[in-house]
Amino acid sequence: MSLIYKICDAAIWKDAVTEGRFRGAGIDLEDGYIHFSTASQVEETAQRHYRNRPDLVMVAVETDGLDIVWEPSRRGDLFPHLYADLPVASAVSVVPLTCDEDGVPRPDSGYPTA
């Protein structure tokens, strides 16, 4: 099983579950694809882009059956992108994130290891 991760507002994910698909949020809609991170990238993504934001979730997504495109981003690292809606059935877990004393959102059980 190959997992990638999406951090988003809990309300947006709740709407996606109701609809059966996640269309993206904010930057995803602007860029025309859904931004994901790998296990080794997701904590830095939270630090850089989601600091001091309440009511977030981290969605773990199984990549089987998805047309994931790997493209360079930070420091030339390849990041997973999806140029389509994400079927919510591809999510294997959804965990809430809570901001730590530095404002970095973190799951209670910690970030996944690479």
C-alpha atoms as a printed R data frame, in Angstrom:
    type eleno elety resid chain resno       x      y       z
1   ATOM     1    CA   MET     A     1   0.000  0.000   0.000
2   ATOM     2    CA   SER     A     2   1.369  3.401  -0.988
3   ATOM     3    CA   LEU     A     3   0.034  6.346   1.002
4   ATOM     4    CA   ILE     A     4   0.111 10.079   0.354
5   ATOM     5    CA   TYR     A     5  -1.295 12.806   2.584
6   ATOM     6    CA   LYS     A     6  -3.558 15.821   2.252
7   ATOM     7    CA   ILE     A     7  -4.032 18.484   4.913
8   ATOM     8    CA   CYS     A     8  -7.244 20.476   4.619
9   ATOM     9    CA   ASP     A     9 -10.001 22.160   6.587
10  ATOM    10    CA   ALA     A    10 -12.207 19.648   8.370
11  ATOM    11    CA   ALA     A    11 -15.339 21.304   6.946
12  ATOM    12    CA   ILE     A    12 -14.108 20.920   3.371
13  ATOM    13    CA   TRP     A    13 -13.375 17.234   3.937
14  ATOM    14    CA   LYS     A    14 -16.798 16.764   5.534
15  ATOM    15    CA   ASP     A    15 -18.412 18.268   2.418
16  ATOM    16    CA   ALA     A    16 -16.311 15.973   0.231
17  ATOM    17    CA   VAL     A    17 -17.514 12.920   2.154
18  ATOM    18    CA   THR     A    18 -21.107 14.007   1.597
19  ATOM    19    CA   GLU     A    19 -20.439 14.447  -2.119
20  ATOM    20    CA   GLY     A    20 -18.276 11.333  -2.460
21  ATOM    21    CA   ARG     A    21 -15.341 13.224  -3.925
22  ATOM    22    CA   PHE     A    22 -12.812 15.849  -2.908
23  ATOM    23    CA   ARG     A    23 -12.382 18.562  -5.509
24  ATOM    24    CA   GLY     A    24  -9.562 20.333  -3.685
25  ATOM    25    CA   ALA     A    25  -9.245 23.395  -1.512
26  ATOM    26    CA   GLY     A    26  -7.844 26.874  -1.989
27  ATOM    27    CA   ILE     A    27  -4.501 26.464  -3.729
28  ATOM    28    CA   ASP     A    28  -5.645 23.189  -5.335
29  ATOM    29    CA   LEU     A    29  -8.515 24.920  -7.086
30  ATOM    30    CA   GLU     A    30  -6.258 27.793  -8.148
31  ATOM    31    CA   ASP     A    31  -3.522 25.483  -9.491
32  ATOM    32    CA   GLY     A    32  -5.856 22.988 -11.160
33  ATOM    33    CA   TYR     A    33  -4.673 19.922  -9.255
34  ATOM    34    CA   ILE     A    34  -4.773 18.522  -5.725
35  ATOM    35    CA   HIS     A    35  -1.521 18.943  -3.808
36  ATOM    36    CA   PHE     A    36  -0.412 15.991  -1.679
37  ATOM    37    CA   SER     A    37   2.679 15.195   0.379
38  ATOM    38    CA   THR     A    38   4.528 11.986   1.098
39  ATOM    39    CA   ALA     A    39   5.103 10.781   4.653
40  ATOM    40    CA   SER     A    40   8.508 12.479   4.676
41  ATOM    41    CA   GLN     A    41   7.064 15.767   3.345
42  ATOM    42    CA   VAL     A    42   3.789 16.239   5.228
43  ATOM    43    CA   GLU     A    43   5.179 17.671   8.473
44  ATOM    44    CA   GLU     A    44   7.096 20.402   6.625
45  ATOM    45    CA   THR     A    45   3.972 21.104   4.561
46  ATOM    46    CA   ALA     A    46   2.063 21.665   7.811
47  ATOM    47    CA   GLN     A    47   4.794 23.942   9.160
48  ATOM    48    CA   ARG     A    48   5.020 26.039   5.991
49  ATOM    49    CA   HIS     A    49   1.398 26.322   4.900
50  ATOM    50    CA   TYR     A    50  -0.947 25.583   7.813
51  ATOM    51    CA   ARG     A    51   0.593 27.226  10.891
52  ATOM    52    CA   ASN     A    52  -1.970 28.599  13.382
53  ATOM    53    CA   ARG     A    53  -4.945 27.234  11.442
54  ATOM    54    CA   PRO     A    54  -7.600 25.494  13.533
55  ATOM    55    CA   ASP     A    55  -9.950 22.697  12.476
56  ATOM    56    CA   LEU     A    56  -7.648 20.845  10.095
57  ATOM    57    CA   VAL     A    57  -7.491 17.166   9.226
58  ATOM    58    CA   MET     A    58  -4.799 15.023   7.660
59  ATOM    59    CA   VAL     A    59  -6.191 12.566   5.152
60  ATOM    60    CA   ALA     A    60  -4.125  9.483   4.289
61  ATOM    61    CA   VAL     A    61  -4.862  8.398   0.720
62  ATOM    62    CA   GLU     A    62  -4.125  5.075  -0.974
63  ATOM    63    CA   THR     A    63  -2.618  5.787  -4.395
64  ATOM    64    CA   ASP     A    64  -3.699  2.533  -6.077
65  ATOM    65    CA   GLY     A    65  -6.051  3.353  -8.931
66  ATOM    66    CA   LEU     A    66  -5.242  7.076  -8.892
67  ATOM    67    CA   ASP     A    67  -3.380  8.806 -11.695
68  ATOM    68    CA   ILE     A    68  -0.803 10.498  -9.471
69  ATOM    69    CA   VAL     A    69   1.701 12.765 -11.206
70  ATOM    70    CA   TRP     A    70   5.033 13.303  -9.436
71  ATOM    71    CA   GLU     A    71   6.338 16.825  -9.986
72  ATOM    72    CA   PRO     A    72   9.243 18.823  -8.529
73  ATOM    73    CA   SER     A    73   8.531 21.445  -5.888
74  ATOM    74    CA   ARG     A    74  10.433 22.397  -2.696
75  ATOM    75    CA   ARG     A    75  14.163 21.926  -3.215
76  ATOM    76    CA   GLY     A    76  13.374 19.895  -6.329
77  ATOM    77    CA   ASP     A    77  11.677 17.129  -4.297
78  ATOM    78    CA   LEU     A    78   8.996 15.263  -6.206
79  ATOM    79    CA   PHE     A    79   5.510 15.830  -4.813
80  ATOM    80    CA   PRO     A    80   2.369 13.838  -5.642
81  ATOM    81    CA   HIS     A    81  -0.336 15.747  -7.526
82  ATOM    82    CA   LEU     A    82  -3.745 14.627  -8.757
83  ATOM    83    CA   TYR     A    83  -5.263 16.364 -11.789
84  ATOM    84    CA   ALA     A    84  -8.742 15.041 -11.041
85  ATOM    85    CA   ASP     A    85 -11.201 14.848  -8.186
86  ATOM    86    CA   LEU     A    86 -10.232 12.475  -5.395
87  ATOM    87    CA   PRO     A    87 -12.768  9.749  -4.641
88  ATOM    88    CA   VAL     A    88 -13.213  9.832  -0.852
89  ATOM    89    CA   ALA     A    89 -13.183  6.024  -0.910
90  ATOM    90    CA   SER     A    90  -9.414  6.331  -1.523
91  ATOM    91    CA   ALA     A    91  -8.971  7.756   1.982
92  ATOM    92    CA   VAL     A    92  -7.781  5.155   4.471
93  ATOM    93    CA   SER     A    93  -7.744  7.475   7.492
94  ATOM    94    CA   VAL     A    94  -8.679 10.993   8.511
95  ATOM    95    CA   VAL     A    95  -7.153 12.397  11.690
96  ATOM    96    CA   PRO     A    96  -7.665 15.788  13.311
97  ATOM    97    CA   LEU     A    97  -4.706 18.121  13.702
98  ATOM    98    CA   THR     A    98  -4.132 20.315  16.748
99  ATOM    99    CA   CYS     A    99  -1.733 23.258  16.777
100 ATOM   100    CA   ASP     A   100   1.224 22.873  19.117
101 ATOM   101    CA   GLU     A   101   2.769 25.724  21.148
102 ATOM   102    CA   ASP     A   102   4.478 26.994  17.963
103 ATOM   103    CA   GLY     A   103   1.234 26.941  15.979
104 ATOM   104    CA   VAL     A   104   2.218 23.880  13.924
105 ATOM   105    CA   PRO     A   105  -0.719 21.527  13.336
106 ATOM   106    CA   ARG     A   106   0.067 17.981  14.470
107 ATOM   107    CA   PRO     A   107  -1.838 14.719  14.769
108 ATOM   108    CA   ASP     A   108  -2.040 13.350  18.334
109 ATOM   109    CA   SER     A   109  -0.263 10.178  17.226
110 ATOM   110    CA   GLY     A   110   2.489 12.088  15.407
111 ATOM   111    CA   TYR     A   111   3.275 12.373  11.727
112 ATOM   112    CA   PRO     A   112   3.848  9.231   9.659
113 ATOM   113    CA   THR     A   113   7.402  8.090   9.224
114 ATOM   114    CA   ALA     A   114   8.933  7.832   5.788
